[in-house]
């Protein structure tokens, strides 16, 4: 009795194609670049001056960092569960001409009007400090991190974030300036900015990044094995 293998081969190929499509979808989701957002803020001397009431601030014009600074914040607005991304803050030298008019329009007059003041570096060391508040998400480093803020030199803060569960997480990136008198004495401190951020962590049918990539890779191999007709391929080689 003649047994026609064609129906079996057709069913196998159809299953292989379906597995390949599902696997390609998993791989595309697993390797597709995440979505990031950024925010720019122009800092004028009025934003970076010694707080009134400190021991050396009795004069009318408070000592300040005289060069404008540009604060650039970048964070992942959409991220996959199990994936590690970075939140980055850079404070660098800047001027109004460095910013697009749309960004300048968001600045208040106090942020853009120059104010004559003594140079803070003549009397103080300046540290920039930052810490991240992001409940529900694993991140490093924890706590406050500080870097010396020197004239004309940038500082950068980086946090590695890794959500373990899907959801929408809201947090705050805090930045402070610390003024330490060169001749000794009490440290002064101001809040430079508190930037609100939101991160949406997603999964694919409950799968995280690593699981989706592995399953997609294995599925691609399995789908190819089902689609390829090895018997026909072997007969062609023999002929």
N, C-alpha and C positions, 0 to 999 in steps of 0.2 A: 504494500500500500504506500502510495506516494504521500510524503508529509511535506507540505509547503511551508518553508521557514519564513516567508515574507511577512505574514502578519506579526510574528514574534519580533522580527527586526524592526518593523515600523513602530510597534509599541515601545520597543527599547529606545529607538531614536527620539520618539516624542518625549519620553521620560527624560532622556538625556538633555534635550533642548530646554525643557522646563527647569531642570536642575541648573543648567548653565545660566539661564536668565535670572533665576533666584540668586545664584552665586555672584553673578556680575553686579546685581543690585546691592548685595551685602558688601562686596569689595568697594563699590563706588561710594557707599555710605561710610565705610570704614576709613577710606583714604581721602575723601573729599576735604579740601582745606576748610578749617573753621572760619567763622565770621568774627572779625575784630572791629572794635570801635576806638576812636581816639578823640581827645579833647585838648585844645591849646588854650593857655591862659597867659596873658602878658602881666608881668609883675613890675611895678614901678617902685622907686625908692619909698613911696608912702606905704607900700605893702611890706617893706623889709626894714623897718626902723626899730630902734630900741623902744621898748614899751615905756610909756610915761609912768613915772613913779619909781623907776629904778634909780639906783644911787647916783648915776652919772647923767641923768636926763633932766636936770633942773633948768637947763638952758631952753630957750624958746624953740630952736630948731633941733630936733632929736637926731642923734647920729643914725646913719642908715647906710645900707648898701647902695651906692650911687648909680651903678650900672643897671639898666633894665635887664630883667631876666625873663626867659621864656620857659614856661612849664609845659611839658608834653606828656600826656597820660595816654597809654594804650592798654586795652584789656580785651579778652575774648568775650564777646557778647553771646555767642553760641558755641557750645563745646559738647563733645561726646562723653558719656559716662566712662570713667576709667582712663581718660586721656589727660595728659599733663600739658598745660599751657602756661603762659607767663603774663603777669601784669607788670608793666614797665613804666616808671616815671623818670623823666630826665629834666633837670633844671640846668639850662645853659644860658649863655649870654644872648641877649636879644634886644631888638629895637622895634618900634612901631612898624617900620618898613618891612620887617620880617613876616608880618602877619597879613593875611587877606583882610580886606575891608569888612567882610562878614564877621570875622573873629573880633576885630577891633570894635565893631558895633556892640558887642556883648560886654565890653569893658565899661565900667563906670568912670565918670570924670576923675574921680580920686585915683583911679588906677593908671590913667594916661597923662595926667598933668604932672610935669616935673616939679619937684620941690627941692630948693637948695637946702643942704644939710651937711653937717660934718661927716667925714668918711669914717664909718664904723670900724674899718680895719686898722685905723690909727690907735684905737683904744681896746679893741676886742678881737678875740678869735671867734669865728662863726662856724657853727655846725648845723647841717641840715639833717633832720631826723624824720623818719617815716615809720608808720606802722599800719597794718591792714586789719580791718575788721570785716570778716566774711563768714557769718555763722552758717554751719552746715556743710562747709567745704574744707577739705584738708588743704593746708598750704604751708609753705616754708619760705623764708624763716618766720618764726613766730616772734611776737614782742617787737620792741622798737629797735631800729637799726639807724646808725648815724654815720655821716661822712663829713669831712671838712669841706666847707664851701669857701673856696679861695677866689680871689679876683680873676675874672676871665676864664675860670676853669669850670667845666660841667661836673655834675654829680648825677649818678643813676642809681635807682633802687629797683630791684627785680624780685618778684615773688612768684614761686611756682605753685600753681593751683591744680587740684585734681579732685573733681567731684566723684563720689562713689554711688550716688543715687540721682535719678532724674528729678528735675524740678527747676524752679526759678529762684535764684539766690540773689539777695540784695546786700550790699556792703558799702563800706566807706574806706577810702584811702586818705589817711591823715598825714599831713606834712607840717613840721614845725621848724622854726629857726631858734637856735640856742646861741646866746651871746655870753661869752666867758671873758671877763676883764683880764687884760694882759698883766696888770699889776696885782692880780688876786682879788678875791671878793666873791659875792654871791652871783650865781648865774641867772640871767634873765631869759625868758622864753616867750615866744609868741606862736600862735597858730597861723601858719602860712596859708593853708587851704585845707578843706575837707571835701573831697570829690566823691559823689555818690556813683556807684556802679551797679550794674545788674548783669548777671550771668545766667543764661538758660542752658541747663544740662539735659541732653536728650539721649535716648537709647533706641535701638531698632528691635521692636518686638521683645523688649526686655534684655537684649544683648548689648554689652558694652563694646568698646572699640576692639580689644584684643580678641574676644570671642567672635565678633563679626568677621574680622580679617581671617582668622583661622578657619571658621566654617565656610567662608567664601572661597578660600584657597582649596580646601578639601573638596568642596562641591564642584569647583571648576574641573579638578582632576577626574572626579567621578563622572561628571557630565560628559567629558571628552571620551572617556572609556566607553560610555554607552552609545554615544553618537557615531564614533568611528566604527566602520564595518571591517574588522580585522580579517575576516575570512575572505572578503572580496579583495582586500588589499594584498593578502598573501597570494591569492590566485593570480593577481596581476603581476606580482614579482616573479612567480614561477613561469609565467608565460613570456 
